[in-house]
Amino acid sequence: MKLKISVVSITILVTLTIMISQSFAKEYKNTSALSGLKEVGVIFDVTVAKPERLLLRLQLIEETVEGIEKEEVKVKAVVLFRGGASMYMTKSTQLPIKKQIQDQVRKLSRLGYTLEQCAIALRIMGVDPETIIPELTIVGNVYTSIIGYESKNYSLVDMD
């Protein structure tokens, strides 16, 4: 009797697992939003100070761009760092999460994203610009970058 119950339980568990995994495997699209577009420009304004959230935001940026490109729309992506996010852009990597963050930043750089670090944020936070990882271009003011890119029809995505 116990064996019969176990076999039934395992069968139910396997069936549920397959059903759940298939529902997550479904690919959702943004066809309506992207229809008629050949290329988009997007600015990701990153200010997140909590390292786990920052890493997640950087991964979501990559996923967002990949999703747009899967719909055959070219993406010009700019990632701007300011505020608390600036603290994780320095060369020292004592914290394992900081290394993960910087690995993701390097990946975005390899994928061709434009990466900018705000000099004002560095000055306010007392961070030496010489300590910033080389994948980032230090700019005078990312607000000016936002104004410039938006004037070139880039869309702004606030990454808290």
C-alpha positions as CSV (number, residue, x, y, z in Angstrom):
1,M,0.0,0.0,0.0
2,K,2.8,2.4,0.9
3,L,4.6,1.7,-2.4
4,K,1.3,2.4,-4.3
5,I,0.9,5.7,-2.5
6,S,4.5,6.7,-3.1
7,V,4.3,5.9,-6.9
8,V,1.1,8.0,-7.1
9,S,2.7,10.8,-5.2
10,I,5.8,10.8,-7.3
11,T,3.7,10.7,-10.5
12,I,1.7,13.7,-9.3
13,L,4.8,15.6,-8.3
14,V,6.5,15.0,-11.6
15,T,3.4,16.0,-13.6
16,L,3.0,19.2,-11.6
17,T,6.7,20.0,-12.0
18,I,6.4,19.6,-15.8
19,M,3.3,21.7,-16.0
20,I,4.9,24.5,-13.9
21,S,8.1,24.5,-15.9
22,Q,6.2,24.6,-19.2
23,S,4.2,27.6,-18.0
24,F,7.4,29.5,-17.1
25,A,9.0,28.4,-20.4
26,K,6.3,30.3,-22.4
27,E,7.8,33.2,-24.2
28,Y,6.0,36.5,-23.8
29,K,6.5,39.3,-26.3
30,N,6.0,43.0,-26.5
31,T,4.8,43.0,-30.1
32,S,2.4,45.9,-29.8
33,A,5.0,48.2,-28.1
34,L,7.7,47.4,-30.6
35,S,5.7,47.2,-33.8
36,G,7.2,49.3,-36.6
37,L,10.4,49.9,-34.8
38,K,13.8,49.0,-36.3
39,E,16.0,50.6,-33.6
40,V,15.5,52.0,-30.1
41,G,17.8,53.9,-27.8
42,V,17.4,53.4,-24.0
43,I,19.0,55.0,-21.0
44,F,19.1,53.0,-17.7
45,D,19.6,55.4,-14.8
46,V,21.1,53.3,-12.0
47,T,21.2,54.7,-8.5
48,V,20.7,51.5,-6.4
49,A,22.7,51.4,-3.2
50,K,21.8,47.9,-2.0
51,P,24.2,45.4,-3.6
52,E,21.8,42.6,-4.1
53,R,19.3,44.9,-5.7
54,L,22.0,46.5,-7.8
55,L,23.1,43.2,-9.2
56,L,19.5,42.2,-10.0
57,R,18.9,45.6,-11.8
58,L,22.0,45.0,-13.9
59,Q,20.8,41.5,-14.8
60,L,17.3,42.9,-15.6
61,I,18.9,45.5,-17.9
62,E,20.6,42.8,-19.9
63,E,17.4,40.7,-20.0
64,T,15.4,43.7,-21.2
65,V,17.8,44.5,-24.0
66,E,17.9,40.8,-25.0
67,G,14.1,40.7,-25.1
68,I,13.9,43.7,-27.4
69,E,16.6,42.2,-29.7
70,K,14.7,38.9,-29.9
71,E,11.9,40.9,-31.5
72,E,14.4,42.0,-34.2
73,V,14.7,45.6,-32.9
74,K,18.3,46.9,-32.6
75,V,19.0,48.5,-29.2
76,K,21.5,51.2,-28.3
77,A,21.8,50.9,-24.6
78,V,23.3,53.5,-22.2
79,V,23.8,52.7,-18.5
80,L,24.4,55.6,-16.2
81,F,25.7,55.2,-12.6
82,R,25.2,57.7,-9.9
83,G,24.3,57.9,-6.2
84,G,24.8,54.8,-4.1
85,A,25.5,52.6,-7.2
86,S,28.8,54.5,-7.6
87,M,30.3,52.8,-4.5
88,Y,30.3,49.5,-6.3
89,M,32.2,50.8,-9.3
90,T,35.6,51.1,-7.6
91,K,38.4,48.7,-8.4
92,S,38.6,47.1,-4.9
93,T,36.5,44.0,-4.6
94,Q,36.6,42.9,-1.0
95,L,33.0,41.8,-1.0
96,P,32.0,38.8,-3.2
97,I,28.7,40.6,-4.2
98,K,30.8,43.6,-5.4
99,K,32.8,41.3,-7.7
100,Q,29.5,39.9,-9.1
101,I,28.3,43.4,-9.7
102,Q,31.5,44.3,-11.5
103,D,31.4,41.1,-13.5
104,Q,27.9,42.0,-14.7
105,V,29.1,45.5,-15.6
106,R,32.0,44.0,-17.6
107,K,29.6,41.8,-19.4
108,L,27.4,44.7,-20.4
109,S,30.6,46.5,-21.6
110,R,31.5,43.4,-23.8
111,L,28.0,43.4,-25.2
112,G,28.5,47.0,-26.4
113,Y,26.6,49.0,-23.9
114,T,27.7,52.6,-23.2
115,L,28.6,52.8,-19.5
116,E,28.9,56.2,-17.8
117,Q,29.8,57.2,-14.2
118,C,28.8,60.6,-12.8
119,A,31.7,62.7,-11.6
120,I,29.4,64.7,-9.3
121,A,28.3,61.6,-7.5
122,L,32.0,60.6,-7.0
123,R,32.8,64.0,-5.6
124,I,29.8,64.1,-3.2
125,M,30.6,60.5,-2.0
126,G,34.4,61.2,-1.7
127,V,35.3,58.6,-4.2
128,D,38.6,59.0,-6.1
129,P,37.8,58.9,-9.9
130,E,41.1,57.0,-10.4
131,T,39.6,54.0,-8.5
132,I,36.7,53.5,-11.0
133,I,36.8,50.4,-13.1
134,P,38.0,51.1,-16.6
135,E,34.8,49.9,-18.3
136,L,33.0,53.1,-17.2
137,T,33.5,56.5,-18.8
138,I,33.5,59.2,-16.1
139,V,31.3,62.1,-17.3
140,G,30.8,65.5,-15.7
141,N,27.1,65.1,-14.9
142,V,24.8,62.3,-15.8
143,Y,21.8,64.6,-15.7
144,T,23.5,66.3,-18.7
145,S,23.9,62.8,-20.3
146,I,20.2,62.2,-19.7
147,I,19.2,65.5,-21.3
148,G,21.5,64.8,-24.3
149,Y,20.4,61.2,-24.9
150,E,16.7,62.1,-24.5
151,S,17.2,64.9,-27.1
152,K,18.4,62.1,-29.4
153,N,15.2,60.2,-28.8
154,Y,16.5,57.7,-26.2
155,S,13.9,56.5,-23.6
156,L,14.7,56.9,-19.9
157,V,14.3,53.9,-17.6
158,D,14.7,54.7,-13.9
159,M,16.4,51.8,-12.1
160,D,15.8,53.2,-8.6
